[in-house]
Amino acid sequence: IQPRDFHARIGFLASDALQGRDTPSPGLEAAAEYIAAEFYRMGLVPVGTDGYMQRWPYITRALDVAGTRLELQTTAGRRALAYRSDFYVAAGTRPPFSGGIVYVGREVPAADVRQEALRERAVAVYMPQLTQVALLRLRNAADSAGAAAVLVMLGPDVNEAAIAQAAAAAERPARAVQQMPLFFIRNDRARELFRDARLDFDALTRAEGAQRPVALTGVTAHVGAP
C-alpha cells in the first residue's frame, strides 16, 4: 500500500462530491460503484447477490411536521409554541402525550432518586451546551425511568434562526429506531413556562448536574412528534 494510493482512494470517498455518503443516497451508490470497480480492476471474484453488490432493506423515518406540536396548559391559559421558531424536535416513535412536567436539572437523576417521579411525565432538562453524547445519555436515562418525553431547555444564545436551522436538519429522513422524542425549547419560552409554575428559572438552572425532581405545578404538556 503506497501513500499516494491511500490518499487517492480515501480522498475520493471523503470528498464533497459524495455528500457524506448517507444511507441511502446517490453518494453512497457512487462510493459502492467505485469500490466495486476497484475490486474488478484487482481481479477479485464477486460473491455478492448482484456482482460485487449485496443489498438489504433499510427502513428510514421522517418527522411528520404536520403532527408535530408542543402546547402548554398553565394557570395563564393554553399556549401553543411555534415549531421552527419556539422549538424544534428530534423525532421519536412514542404516541402523543398529555401530562405533567418534572424538572430534573441538567441530567436525569439516578434510579434511586427518580423512582416514580418521572414515570409517564415529560422530563424537563436545562442543557445550555448540547453534545451528541449527552443527548444520547439523556434519552436513554429518561427512557429507563419510564418518562413519556423530554423537554430540553436551551441556552440563551440559541435564537430563532438557530432553531430553524436545527429543525431543518432534524426533518431529514433517518434510520428508523425506537426512541423517545426530544423537544428543544427556546430559552425565553422556557422561562415563561417556569414563571407560570411560580418557579425561579435562574435559581433552579444555576446548579450543575442532576437535581431532585421538581414538579411544575399547574402545568400540563401536550406533545406530539411522530
PyMOL commands that set and color helices and strands:
alter all, ss='L'
color gray80, all
select helices_A, chain A and resi 3-13+16-18+26-42+65-67+111-114+132-144+160-170+187-196+201-206
alter helices_A, ss='H'
color red, helices_A
select strands_A, chain A and resi 60-61+69-74+77-80+87-90+97-105+122-126+149-153+174-175+182-185+210-224
alter strands_A, ss='S'
color yellow, strands_A
deselect
rebuild
show_as cartoon
